[in-house]
Amino acid sequence: MEFVALGNSVKVTAIDPASGVEASVVCPASASQHAMAQAARRKLEYVLRKKT
């Protein structure tokens, strides 16, 4: 997981180590780090399912 603050938002990028596929979400900075990571993980899982 990579967290990058962008003003009052945070861009969270999740990367699958096996395939190198990335998925990013933008969340409000007020959200918890756990909630942001969970959203990025769900999007990564969605992208990986869509590729197969």
N, CA, C and O atoms as a Tripos MOL2 file, in Angstrom:
@<TRIPOS>MOLECULE
protein
  208   207    52     0     0
PROTEIN
NO_CHARGES

@<TRIPOS>ATOM
      1 N           0.8380   -1.1740    0.0000 N.3       1 MET1
      2 CA          0.0000    0.0000    0.0000 C.3       1 MET1
      3 C           0.8850    1.2400    0.0000 C.2       1 MET1
      4 O           1.8950    1.3210    0.6980 O.2       1 MET1
      5 N           0.4690    2.1810   -0.7970 N.am      2 GLU2
      6 CA          1.1610    3.4660   -0.8320 C.3       2 GLU2
      7 C           0.1220    4.5500   -0.5850 C.2       2 GLU2
      8 O          -0.9200    4.5680   -1.2410 O.2       2 GLU2
      9 N           0.3930    5.4550    0.3530 N.am      3 PHE3
     10 CA         -0.4980    6.5500    0.7040 C.3       3 PHE3
     11 C           0.1680    7.8620    0.3130 C.2       3 PHE3
     12 O           1.2950    8.1430    0.7200 O.2       3 PHE3
     13 N          -0.5510    8.6740   -0.4950 N.am      4 VAL4
     14 CA         -0.0250    9.9740   -0.9140 C.3       4 VAL4
     15 C          -1.0840   11.0270   -0.6130 C.2       4 VAL4
     16 O          -2.1920   10.9750   -1.1480 O.2       4 VAL4
     17 N          -0.7370   11.9810    0.2470 N.am      5 ALA5
     18 CA         -1.6680   13.0490    0.6000 C.3       5 ALA5
     19 C          -1.7480   14.0570   -0.5380 C.2       5 ALA5
     20 O          -0.7300   14.5130   -1.0610 O.2       5 ALA5
     21 N          -2.9770   14.3950   -0.9100 N.am      6 LEU6
     22 CA         -3.2370   15.3730   -1.9750 C.3       6 LEU6
     23 C          -4.2380   16.3960   -1.4410 C.2       6 LEU6
     24 O          -5.4370   16.2740   -1.6950 O.2       6 LEU6
     25 N          -3.7730   17.3790   -0.7230 N.am      7 GLY7
     26 CA         -4.6770   18.3680   -0.1360 C.3       7 GLY7
     27 C          -5.5060   17.7220    0.9530 C.2       7 GLY7
     28 O          -4.9600   17.1750    1.9110 O.2       7 GLY7
     29 N          -6.8270   17.7820    0.8130 N.am      8 ASN8
     30 CA         -7.6960   17.1650    1.8200 C.3       8 ASN8
     31 C          -8.1320   15.7620    1.4000 C.2       8 ASN8
     32 O          -9.1180   15.2350    1.9150 O.2       8 ASN8
     33 N          -7.3940   15.1590    0.4620 N.am      9 SER9
     34 CA         -7.6500   13.7960    0.0030 C.3       9 SER9
     35 C          -6.3650   12.9800    0.1090 C.2       9 SER9
     36 O          -5.2700   13.5280    0.2310 O.2       9 SER9
     37 N          -6.5230   11.6660    0.0590 N.am     10 VAL10
     38 CA         -5.3760   10.7650    0.0800 C.3      10 VAL10
     39 C          -5.5550    9.7660   -1.0480 C.2      10 VAL10
     40 O          -6.6060    9.1360   -1.1660 O.2      10 VAL10
     41 N          -4.5370    9.6190   -1.8730 N.am     11 LYS11
     42 CA         -4.5540    8.6210   -2.9400 C.3      11 LYS11
     43 C          -3.8730    7.3680   -2.3980 C.2      11 LYS11
     44 O          -2.7330    7.4190   -1.9350 O.2      11 LYS11
     45 N          -4.5790    6.2490   -2.4610 N.am     12 VAL12
     46 CA         -4.0580    4.9840   -1.9510 C.3      12 VAL12
     47 C          -3.8950    4.0350   -3.1330 C.2      12 VAL12
     48 O          -4.8370    3.8080   -3.8920 O.2      12 VAL12
     49 N          -2.7040    3.4880   -3.2830 N.am     13 THR13
     50 CA         -2.4190    2.5590   -4.3750 C.3      13 THR13
     51 C          -2.0710    1.1980   -3.7850 C.2      13 THR13
     52 O          -1.2140    1.0800   -2.9100 O.2      13 THR13
     53 N          -2.7630    0.1690   -4.2880 N.am     14 ALA14
     54 CA         -2.4800   -1.2120   -3.8870 C.3      14 ALA14
     55 C          -1.8730   -1.9160   -5.0930 C.2      14 ALA14
     56 O          -2.3390   -1.7440   -6.2200 O.2      14 ALA14
     57 N          -0.8300   -2.7110   -4.8540 N.am     15 ILE15
     58 CA         -0.1240   -3.4000   -5.9340 C.3      15 ILE15
     59 C          -0.1020   -4.8910   -5.6290 C.2      15 ILE15
     60 O           0.2480   -5.3010   -4.5220 O.2      15 ILE15
     61 N          -0.4780   -5.7020   -6.6170 N.am     16 ASP16
     62 CA         -0.3850   -7.1560   -6.4910 C.3      16 ASP16
     63 C           1.0530   -7.5530   -6.8030 C.2      16 ASP16
     64 O           1.5150   -7.3270   -7.9210 O.2      16 ASP16
     65 N           1.7740   -8.1390   -5.8450 N.am     17 PRO17
     66 CA          3.1890   -8.4490   -6.0730 C.3      17 PRO17
     67 C           3.4130   -9.5260   -7.1340 C.2      17 PRO17
     68 O           4.4520   -9.5240   -7.7950 O.2      17 PRO17
     69 N           2.4750  -10.4310   -7.3100 N.am     18 ALA18
     70 CA          2.6560  -11.5220   -8.2680 C.3      18 ALA18
     71 C           2.5430  -11.0340   -9.7110 C.2      18 ALA18
     72 O           3.3390  -11.4230  -10.5660 O.2      18 ALA18
     73 N           1.5500  -10.1790   -9.9800 N.am     19 SER19
     74 CA          1.3010   -9.7580  -11.3580 C.3      19 SER19
     75 C           1.7480   -8.3310  -11.6490 C.2      19 SER19
     76 O           1.8980   -7.9550  -12.8120 O.2      19 SER19
     77 N           1.9610   -7.5360  -10.6070 N.am     20 GLY20
     78 CA          2.3380   -6.1420  -10.8100 C.3      20 GLY20
     79 C           1.1650   -5.2350  -11.1230 C.2      20 GLY20
     80 O           1.3680   -4.0650  -11.4490 O.2      20 GLY20
     81 N          -0.0600   -5.7420  -11.0330 N.am     21 VAL21
     82 CA         -1.2610   -4.9520  -11.3080 C.3      21 VAL21
     83 C          -1.4730   -3.9690  -10.1670 C.2      21 VAL21
     84 O          -1.3270   -4.3170   -8.9950 O.2      21 VAL21
     85 N          -1.8210   -2.7340  -10.5250 N.am     22 GLU22
     86 CA         -2.0520   -1.6810   -9.5440 C.3      22 GLU22
     87 C          -3.4980   -1.2200   -9.5920 C.2      22 GLU22
     88 O          -4.1350   -1.2480  -10.6450 O.2      22 GLU22
     89 N          -4.0130   -0.7940   -8.4390 N.am     23 ALA23
     90 CA         -5.3280   -0.1870   -8.3510 C.3      23 ALA23
     91 C          -5.2320    0.9650   -7.3650 C.2      23 ALA23
     92 O          -4.6160    0.8320   -6.3080 O.2      23 ALA23
     93 N          -5.8370    2.0930   -7.7070 N.am     24 SER24
     94 CA         -5.7880    3.2750   -6.8510 C.3      24 SER24
     95 C          -7.1810    3.7690   -6.5310 C.2      24 SER24
     96 O          -8.1010    3.6490   -7.3400 O.2      24 SER24
     97 N          -7.3260    4.3250   -5.3450 N.am     25 VAL25
     98 CA         -8.5560    4.9920   -4.9350 C.3      25 VAL25
     99 C          -8.1720    6.3180   -4.2940 C.2      25 VAL25
    100 O          -7.0690    6.4660   -3.7670 O.2      25 VAL25
    101 N          -9.0840    7.2760   -4.3420 N.am     26 VAL26
    102 CA         -8.8880    8.5620   -3.6780 C.3      26 VAL26
    103 C          -9.9310    8.6500   -2.5720 C.2      26 VAL26
    104 O         -11.1280    8.5090   -2.8240 O.2      26 VAL26
    105 N          -9.4770    8.8820   -1.3590 N.am     27 CYS27
    106 CA        -10.3390    8.9090   -0.1830 C.3      27 CYS27
    107 C         -10.1880   10.2430    0.5270 C.2      27 CYS27
    108 O          -9.1760   10.9250    0.3630 O.2      27 CYS27
    109 N         -11.1880   10.6220    1.3150 N.am     28 PRO28
    110 CA        -11.0250   11.8340    2.1230 C.3      28 PRO28
    111 C          -9.9530   11.6130    3.1800 C.2      28 PRO28
    112 O          -9.8150   10.5090    3.7070 O.2      28 PRO28
    113 N          -9.2050   12.6450    3.4870 N.am     29 ALA29
    114 CA         -8.1320   12.5460    4.4670 C.3      29 ALA29
    115 C          -8.6630   12.2350    5.8610 C.2      29 ALA29
    116 O          -7.9100   11.7780    6.7210 O.2      29 ALA29
    117 N          -9.9390   12.4760    6.0920 N.am     30 SER30
    118 CA        -10.5320   12.2120    7.4110 C.3      30 SER30
    119 C         -10.8210   10.7310    7.6380 C.2      30 SER30
    120 O         -11.0880   10.3250    8.7690 O.2      30 SER30
    121 N         -10.7730    9.9150    6.5820 N.am     31 ALA31
    122 CA        -11.0200    8.4760    6.7230 C.3      31 ALA31
    123 C          -9.8420    7.8230    7.4370 C.2      31 ALA31
    124 O          -8.7160    8.3180    7.3870 O.2      31 ALA31
    125 N         -10.1210    6.7080    8.0980 N.am     32 SER32
    126 CA         -9.0390    6.0030    8.7930 C.3      32 SER32
    127 C          -8.1420    5.3040    7.7730 C.2      32 SER32
    128 O          -8.5840    4.9560    6.6790 O.2      32 SER32
    129 N          -6.8940    5.1070    8.1400 N.am     33 GLN33
    130 CA         -5.9460    4.4480    7.2470 C.3      33 GLN33
    131 C          -6.4140    3.0320    6.9390 C.2      33 GLN33
    132 O          -6.2250    2.5460    5.8230 O.2      33 GLN33
    133 N          -7.0170    2.3710    7.9100 N.am     34 HIS34
    134 CA         -7.5260    1.0190    7.7050 C.3      34 HIS34
    135 C          -8.6320    1.0120    6.6440 C.2      34 HIS34
    136 O          -8.6430    0.1560    5.7590 O.2      34 HIS34
    137 N          -9.5560    1.9650    6.7360 N.am     35 ALA35
    138 CA        -10.6610    2.0410    5.7740 C.3      35 ALA35
    139 C         -10.1380    2.3390    4.3670 C.2      35 ALA35
    140 O         -10.6350    1.7830    3.3870 O.2      35 ALA35
    141 N          -9.1370    3.2140    4.2700 N.am     36 MET36
    142 CA         -8.5640    3.5250    2.9610 C.3      36 MET36
    143 C          -7.8690    2.3110    2.3690 C.2      36 MET36
    144 O          -8.0290    2.0200    1.1830 O.2      36 MET36
    145 N          -7.0990    1.5990    3.1820 N.am     37 ALA37
    146 CA         -6.3950    0.4100    2.7020 C.3      37 ALA37
    147 C          -7.3880   -0.6570    2.2730 C.2      37 ALA37
    148 O          -7.1740   -1.3380    1.2700 O.2      37 ALA37
    149 N          -8.4620   -0.8080    3.0170 N.am     38 GLN38
    150 CA         -9.4870   -1.8050    2.6840 C.3      38 GLN38
    151 C         -10.1520   -1.4620    1.3450 C.2      38 GLN38
    152 O         -10.4100   -2.3570    0.5410 O.2      38 GLN38
    153 N         -10.4260   -0.1970    1.1030 N.am     39 ALA39
    154 CA        -11.0390    0.2170   -0.1640 C.3      39 ALA39
    155 C         -10.0970   -0.0580   -1.3370 C.2      39 ALA39
    156 O         -10.5340   -0.5220   -2.3900 O.2      39 ALA39
    157 N          -8.8130    0.2250   -1.1560 N.am     40 ALA40
    158 CA         -7.8370   -0.0300   -2.2230 C.3      40 ALA40
    159 C          -7.6950   -1.5290   -2.4730 C.2      40 ALA40
    160 O          -7.5750   -1.9570   -3.6210 O.2      40 ALA40
    161 N          -7.7060   -2.3220   -1.4140 N.am     41 ARG41
    162 CA         -7.5910   -3.7750   -1.5530 C.3      41 ARG41
    163 C          -8.8010   -4.3460   -2.3030 C.2      41 ARG41
    164 O          -8.6550   -5.2150   -3.1630 O.2      41 ARG41
    165 N          -9.9960   -3.8470   -1.9670 N.am     42 ARG42
    166 CA        -11.2060   -4.3120   -2.6620 C.3      42 ARG42
    167 C         -11.1540   -3.9610   -4.1450 C.2      42 ARG42
    168 O         -11.5420   -4.7710   -4.9870 O.2      42 ARG42
    169 N         -10.6800   -2.7670   -4.4690 N.am     43 LYS43
    170 CA        -10.5890   -2.3770   -5.8690 C.3      43 LYS43
    171 C          -9.5540   -3.2330   -6.5970 C.2      43 LYS43
    172 O          -9.7790   -3.6280   -7.7410 O.2      43 LYS43
    173 N          -8.4310   -3.5240   -5.9550 N.am     44 LEU44
    174 CA         -7.4200   -4.3820   -6.5700 C.3      44 LEU44
    175 C          -7.9970   -5.7730   -6.8400 C.2      44 LEU44
    176 O          -7.7780   -6.3380   -7.9110 O.2      44 LEU44
    177 N          -8.7240   -6.3190   -5.8820 N.am     45 GLU45
    178 CA         -9.3530   -7.6290   -6.0830 C.3      45 GLU45
    179 C         -10.3360   -7.5840   -7.2510 C.2      45 GLU45
    180 O         -10.3990   -8.5250   -8.0420 O.2      45 GLU45
    181 N         -11.1020   -6.4990   -7.3650 N.am     46 TYR46
    182 CA        -12.0460   -6.3260   -8.4750 C.3      46 TYR46
    183 C         -11.3040   -6.3100   -9.8150 C.2      46 TYR46
    184 O         -11.7090   -6.9800  -10.7650 O.2      46 TYR46
    185 N         -10.2210   -5.5420   -9.8810 N.am     47 VAL47
    186 CA         -9.4500   -5.4300  -11.1250 C.3      47 VAL47
    187 C          -8.8480   -6.7910  -11.5070 C.2      47 VAL47
    188 O          -8.8460   -7.1630  -12.6800 O.2      47 VAL47
    189 N          -8.3480   -7.5160  -10.5300 N.am     48 LEU48
    190 CA         -7.7630   -8.8330  -10.8100 C.3      48 LEU48
    191 C          -8.8320   -9.8160  -11.2900 C.2      48 LEU48
    192 O          -8.5810  -10.5970  -12.2080 O.2      48 LEU48
    193 N         -10.0250   -9.7870  -10.6780 N.am     49 ARG49
    194 CA        -11.1140  -10.6590  -11.1480 C.3      49 ARG49
    195 C         -11.5260  -10.3050  -12.5660 C.2      49 ARG49
    196 O         -11.8190  -11.1910  -13.3690 O.2      49 ARG49
    197 N         -11.5490   -9.0370  -12.8720 N.am     50 LYS50
    198 CA        -11.9670   -8.5850  -14.1950 C.3      50 LYS50
    199 C         -10.9790   -9.0190  -15.2790 C.2      50 LYS50
    200 O         -11.3800   -9.2490  -16.4200 O.2      50 LYS50
    201 N          -9.6950   -9.1350  -14.9360 N.am     51 LYS51
    202 CA         -8.6680   -9.5350  -15.9020 C.3      51 LYS51
    203 C          -8.7230  -11.0260  -16.2470 C.2      51 LYS51
    204 O          -8.2300  -11.4400  -17.2960 O.2      51 LYS51
    205 N          -9.3230  -11.8290  -15.3660 N.am     52 THR52
    206 CA         -9.3500  -13.2760  -15.6190 C.3      52 THR52
    207 C         -10.6190  -13.7140  -16.3060 C.2      52 THR52
    208 O         -10.7910  -14.9000  -16.5870 O.2      52 THR52
@<TRIPOS>BOND
     1     1     2 1
     2     2     3 1
     3     3     4 2
     4     3     5 am
     5     5     6 1
     6     6     7 1
     7     7     8 2
     8     7     9 am
     9     9    10 1
    10    10    11 1
    11    11    12 2
    12    11    13 am
    13    13    14 1
    14    14    15 1
    15    15    16 2
    16    15    17 am
    17    17    18 1
    18    18    19 1
    19    19    20 2
    20    19    21 am
    21    21    22 1
    22    22    23 1
    23    23    24 2
    24    23    25 am
    25    25    26 1
    26    26    27 1
    27    27    28 2
    28    27    29 am
    29    29    30 1
    30    30    31 1
    31    31    32 2
    32    31    33 am
    33    33    34 1
    34    34    35 1
    35    35    36 2
    36    35    37 am
    37    37    38 1
    38    38    39 1
    39    39    40 2
    40    39    41 am
    41    41    42 1
    42    42    43 1
    43    43    44 2
    44    43    45 am
    45    45    46 1
    46    46    47 1
    47    47    48 2
    48    47    49 am
    49    49    50 1
    50    50    51 1
    51    51    52 2
    52    51    53 am
    53    53    54 1
    54    54    55 1
    55    55    56 2
    56    55    57 am
    57    57    58 1
    58    58    59 1
    59    59    60 2
    60    59    61 am
    61    61    62 1
    62    62    63 1
    63    63    64 2
    64    63    65 am
    65    65    66 1
    66    66    67 1
    67    67    68 2
    68    67    69 am
    69    69    70 1
    70    70    71 1
    71    71    72 2
    72    71    73 am
    73    73    74 1
    74    74    75 1
    75    75    76 2
    76    75    77 am
    77    77    78 1
    78    78    79 1
    79    79    80 2
    80    79    81 am
    81    81    82 1
    82    82    83 1
    83    83    84 2
    84    83    85 am
    85    85    86 1
    86    86    87 1
    87    87    88 2
    88    87    89 am
    89    89    90 1
    90    90    91 1
    91    91    92 2
    92    91    93 am
    93    93    94 1
    94    94    95 1
    95    95    96 2
    96    95    97 am
    97    97    98 1
    98    98    99 1
    99    99   100 2
   100    99   101 am
   101   101   102 1
   102   102   103 1
   103   103   104 2
   104   103   105 am
   105   105   106 1
   106   106   107 1
   107   107   108 2
   108   107   109 am
   109   109   110 1
   110   110   111 1
   111   111   112 2
   112   111   113 am
   113   113   114 1
   114   114   115 1
   115   115   116 2
   116   115   117 am
   117   117   118 1
   118   118   119 1
   119   119   120 2
   120   119   121 am
   121   121   122 1
   122   122   123 1
   123   123   124 2
   124   123   125 am
   125   125   126 1
   126   126   127 1
   127   127   128 2
   128   127   129 am
   129   129   130 1
   130   130   131 1
   131   131   132 2
   132   131   133 am
   133   133   134 1
   134   134   135 1
   135   135   136 2
   136   135   137 am
   137   137   138 1
   138   138   139 1
   139   139   140 2
   140   139   141 am
   141   141   142 1
   142   142   143 1
   143   143   144 2
   144   143   145 am
   145   145   146 1
   146   146   147 1
   147   147   148 2
   148   147   149 am
   149   149   150 1
   150   150   151 1
   151   151   152 2
   152   151   153 am
   153   153   154 1
   154   154   155 1
   155   155   156 2
   156   155   157 am
   157   157   158 1
   158   158   159 1
   159   159   160 2
   160   159   161 am
   161   161   162 1
   162   162   163 1
   163   163   164 2
   164   163   165 am
   165   165   166 1
   166   166   167 1
   167   167   168 2
   168   167   169 am
   169   169   170 1
   170   170   171 1
   171   171   172 2
   172   171   173 am
   173   173   174 1
   174   174   175 1
   175   175   176 2
   176   175   177 am
   177   177   178 1
   178   178   179 1
   179   179   180 2
   180   179   181 am
   181   181   182 1
   182   182   183 1
   183   183   184 2
   184   183   185 am
   185   185   186 1
   186   186   187 1
   187   187   188 2
   188   187   189 am
   189   189   190 1
   190   190   191 1
   191   191   192 2
   192   191   193 am
   193   193   194 1
   194   194   195 1
   195   195   196 2
   196   195   197 am
   197   197   198 1
   198   198   199 1
   199   199   200 2
   200   199   201 am
   201   201   202 1
   202   202   203 1
   203   203   204 2
   204   203   205 am
   205   205   206 1
   206   206   207 1
   207   207   208 2
@<TRIPOS>SUBSTRUCTURE
     1 MET1         2 RESIDUE 1 A MET
     2 GLU2         6 RESIDUE 1 A GLU
     3 PHE3        10 RESIDUE 1 A PHE
     4 VAL4        14 RESIDUE 1 A VAL
     5 ALA5        18 RESIDUE 1 A ALA
     6 LEU6        22 RESIDUE 1 A LEU
     7 GLY7        26 RESIDUE 1 A GLY
     8 ASN8        30 RESIDUE 1 A ASN
     9 SER9        34 RESIDUE 1 A SER
    10 VAL10       38 RESIDUE 1 A VAL
    11 LYS11       42 RESIDUE 1 A LYS
    12 VAL12       46 RESIDUE 1 A VAL
    13 THR13       50 RESIDUE 1 A THR
    14 ALA14       54 RESIDUE 1 A ALA
    15 ILE15       58 RESIDUE 1 A ILE
    16 ASP16       62 RESIDUE 1 A ASP
    17 PRO17       66 RESIDUE 1 A PRO
    18 ALA18       70 RESIDUE 1 A ALA
    19 SER19       74 RESIDUE 1 A SER
    20 GLY20       78 RESIDUE 1 A GLY
    21 VAL21       82 RESIDUE 1 A VAL
    22 GLU22       86 RESIDUE 1 A GLU
    23 ALA23       90 RESIDUE 1 A ALA
    24 SER24       94 RESIDUE 1 A SER
    25 VAL25       98 RESIDUE 1 A VAL
    26 VAL26      102 RESIDUE 1 A VAL
    27 CYS27      106 RESIDUE 1 A CYS
    28 PRO28      110 RESIDUE 1 A PRO
    29 ALA29      114 RESIDUE 1 A ALA
    30 SER30      118 RESIDUE 1 A SER
    31 ALA31      122 RESIDUE 1 A ALA
    32 SER32      126 RESIDUE 1 A SER
    33 GLN33      130 RESIDUE 1 A GLN
    34 HIS34      134 RESIDUE 1 A HIS
    35 ALA35      138 RESIDUE 1 A ALA
    36 MET36      142 RESIDUE 1 A MET
    37 ALA37      146 RESIDUE 1 A ALA
    38 GLN38      150 RESIDUE 1 A GLN
    39 ALA39      154 RESIDUE 1 A ALA
    40 ALA40      158 RESIDUE 1 A ALA
    41 ARG41      162 RESIDUE 1 A ARG
    42 ARG42      166 RESIDUE 1 A ARG
    43 LYS43      170 RESIDUE 1 A LYS
    44 LEU44      174 RESIDUE 1 A LEU
    45 GLU45      178 RESIDUE 1 A GLU
    46 TYR46      182 RESIDUE 1 A TYR
    47 VAL47      186 RESIDUE 1 A VAL
    48 LEU48      190 RESIDUE 1 A LEU
    49 ARG49      194 RESIDUE 1 A ARG
    50 LYS50      198 RESIDUE 1 A LYS
    51 LYS51      202 RESIDUE 1 A LYS
    52 THR52      206 RESIDUE 1 A THR
